[in-house]
Amino acid sequence: MENSKPVKIVLPEIKNPIFIEGYPGIGLVGHIAGNFLAKELNMDMIGYVESPFLPPVTLVLEGKPNPPLRFYGKDNIIVAVADIYVPPTLVNEIARELARYLKEMNAQTVVSLGGMGIGLFKEKMEVWGVGAREELNRKLEEAGVKVLQYGSIMGMSGKLLWEASREGLDAYVLLGETFGDRPDPRAAANVIEALKKIVPIEASTEPLLKEAEMIEEQLRRMHQQMEEARKKAQQQYETLYL
């Protein structure tokens, strides 16, 4: 029965959509990128996910109640964002229902955005990706994205890639390298720059880069203070036992 489905996707009919998913994950890369795109592209909330298995949470944004799993849209572009952790079983159901909707709407492209934790900082943090088919991987390479040959992609990004590929859709996952222990707007900017080479969107990532610089400066100062405190403690220790 239709009413017994654990998940309902509430979305208007949008023909030939470009669908971008930005759920929370490593470094909150997808979450930051998805919310940034919705704001930067001046999108309106156009839908949401409904399920009795979601936590009883309402988000207040700009003084208005909002569902925690929602869709923003403008023209034929849809951005999916989530502000809560989604249990794995529910991820499976949401991805399956999304893929069905996108197949029915004859989606042009489906792209999931996320992070790849590498546990270190590099001068140039790369973007990795994988497509649903070999020709899509070639398109990623042309966009300067390193194609993932082996590994696993967890959460909504991985499941949506699989479900969309089963429906024969042009689907990708883009993963920005990130240290992995903090929100990373620089990695989000990197995946958006890669996204712009795959789908026709225009969004300046300058605000994200400025935010990244602020966070990095705060971390630098914090590490400097910790190092100074460590040296002072060491000096006191050496003075005490000389």
Long-range contacts (C-beta under 8 A, 24 or more apart in sequence): 5-93, 5-97, 6-51, 6-52, 6-53, 6-90, 6-93, 7-49, 7-50, 7-51, 7-53, 7-90, 7-93, 7-94, 7-97, 8-49, 8-50, 8-51, 8-97, 9-47, 9-49, 9-50, 9-94, 9-97, 9-98, 9-101, 10-47, 10-48, 10-49, 10-50, 11-46, 11-47, 11-71, 11-78, 11-101, 12-46, 12-47, 13-105, 14-46, 14-73, 14-76, 14-78, 14-105, 15-76, 15-105, 15-106, 16-76, 16-105, 16-106, 16-107, 16-108, 17-76, 17-77, 17-78, 17-102, 17-105, 17-107, 17-108, 18-76, 18-77, 18-78, 18-107, 18-108, 18-109, 18-111, 18-199, 18-200, 18-201, 19-78, 19-80, 19-98, 19-102, 19-107, 19-109, 19-110, 19-111, 20-77, 20-78, 20-79, 20-80, 20-111, 20-112, 20-113, 20-195, 20-199, 21-79, 21-80, 21-98, 21-110, 21-111, 21-112, 21-113, 21-156, 21-157, 21-160, 22-79, 22-80, 22-81, 22-112, 22-113, 23-80, 23-81, 23-82, 23-86, 23-112, 23-114, 23-155, 23-156, 23-157, 24-82, 24-83, 24-84, 24-85, 25-114, 25-115, 25-154, 25-155, 25-156, 25-157, 26-114, 26-115, 26-116, 26-117, 26-178, 26-180, 27-115, 27-117, 27-176, 27-178, 27-179, 27-180, 27-181, 27-182, 27-183, 27-184, 27-187, 28-115, 28-183, 28-184, 28-188, 29-113, 29-114, 29-115, 29-175, 29-176, 29-178, 29-184, 29-187, 29-188, 29-191, 30-112, 30-113, 30-114, 30-115, 30-157, 30-188, 30-191, 31-81, 31-82, 31-83, 32-183, 32-184, 32-185, 32-188, 32-208, 33-113, 33-188, 33-189, 33-191, 33-192, 33-195, 34-79, 34-80, 34-81, 34-113, 35-81, 36-185, 36-188, 36-192, 36-203, 36-207, 36-208, 37-79, 37-192, 37-201, 37-203, 38-72, 38-79, 38-81, 40-203, 40-204, 40-207, 41-74, 41-77, 41-79, 41-201, 41-203, 42-74, 43-72, 43-73, 43-74, 43-77, 43-79, 44-72, 44-73, 44-74, 45-70, 45-71, 45-72, 46-71, 46-72, 46-73, 46-78, 47-71, 47-73, 49-94, 51-90, 51-93, 51-94, 53-87, 53-89, 53-90, 54-84, 54-86, 54-90, 55-84, 57-84, 59-83, 69-94, 76-108, 77-201, 82-156, 86-155, 86-156, 88-155, 91-155, 91-156, 91-159, 92-159, 94-156, 95-156, 95-159, 95-160, 95-162, 95-163, 96-163, 98-160, 98-163, 98-164, 99-160, 99-163, 99-164, 99-166, 99-167, 99-169, 100-167, 102-164, 102-167, 102-169, 103-167, 103-168, 103-169, 107-164, 107-169, 107-170, 108-170, 108-199, 109-169, 109-170, 109-171, 109-172, 109-198, 109-199, 110-160, 110-161, 110-164, 110-169, 110-170, 110-171, 110-172, 111-171, 111-172, 111-173, 111-174, 111-195, 111-198, 111-199, 112-156, 112-157, 112-158, 112-160, 112-161, 112-171, 112-172, 112-173, 112-174, 113-157, 113-173, 113-174, 113-176, 113-188, 113-191, 113-192, 113-195, 114-153, 114-155, 114-157, 114-173, 114-174, 114-175, 114-176, 114-191, 115-175, 115-176, 115-177, 115-178, 115-180, 115-184, 115-187, 116-175, 116-176, 116-177, 116-178, 117-178, 117-179, 117-180, 118-177, 118-178, 118-179, 118-180, 119-179, 119-180, 120-179, 121-179, 122-177, 125-176, 125-177, 125-178, 125-186, 125-187, 125-190, 126-177, 126-190, 127-174, 127-175, 127-176, 127-177, 127-190, 127-191, 127-193, 127-194, 128-174, 128-175, 128-177, 129-172, 129-173, 129-174, 129-175, 129-194, 130-161, 130-172, 130-173, 131-170, 131-171, 131-172, 132-161, 132-164, 132-165, 132-169, 132-170, 132-171, 132-172, 133-165, 133-170, 136-170, 136-171, 136-172, 139-198, 140-172, 140-198, 142-197, 143-194, 143-197, 143-198, 144-194, 144-197, 145-174, 145-194, 148-175, 172-198, 174-198, 182-215, 182-219, 183-215, 184-212, 185-209, 185-211, 185-212, 185-215, 186-212, 186-216
